Amino acid sequence: MAYVVTSPCFGCKYTDCVVVCPTDSFREGDQMLYIDPESCVDCDACRPECPVEAIYFDENVPAAERAFIELNAEMAAKCPPIYERREPLVGR
């Protein structure tokens, strides 16, 4: 089980969640963040930090967002890790 970043993150990419992750599970794509399901320990630290409510425990991902479970796993394998806060895409 793991947490999953869903569509509200697309185009905004806030990184508040990244700095609280104890396992450095976040990966940075061009338009959004992803969580590596292999390293996520389900601690729930990231979910309340997301200002756009884009993060869900995989069993709680809304039906319309379920494709993001596989997308996070796929993109986490391709994208570089992100460890620190950066400016979001919104407002640039």
C-alpha positions, 0 to 999 in steps of 0.5 A: 500500500502507498499514498498516491498523488492525483490530478489536483497536483497537475500544473501546481506542484506544491512541495509542502508534502516533500519536506515532511516525507521521512522516506524521500518517496516523492519524485518530480515530473514536469507538471506534477509530483509522484510518490514511489510506492516501493518506498512509501511507508504509509505514514500519512505525513504528506496528505495533510500538507497538500494544499490542493488535497491531491494525495490519497491513501491508495485504497481511498483514491476516488474512482475517477482518479484510480488511474493515478495509482498506476501512473505514480508507480510508472512515473516514480521509476522514471522521474528524479527524487525531490527532497526540498521545497521549491516554488510551485508552478502556480503563480509563476 
